[in-house]
Amino acid sequence: MIGRWPSALCLLLSVTGLPVSAEMLTGRVVGVHDGDTLTLLVVGNQQVTVRLAGIDAPEPE
């Protein structure tokens, strides 16, 4: 029974983890809103807001 605990723990952590979505963007940073949110100017002069997940950044006061 003890041999199942590591497997069960790994399964639980993988299922309950944060949602992850990744996409490769190339552009120029045109604005920083706070420690983990920025705006990129990408191809076609389109602005994209990017929120970085999993980092500990200070928020503005």
Secondary structure, DSSP 8 states (H G I E B T S, - for coil): -TTHHHHHHHHHHHHSS---------EEEEEEEETTEEEEEETTTEEEEEE--S-------
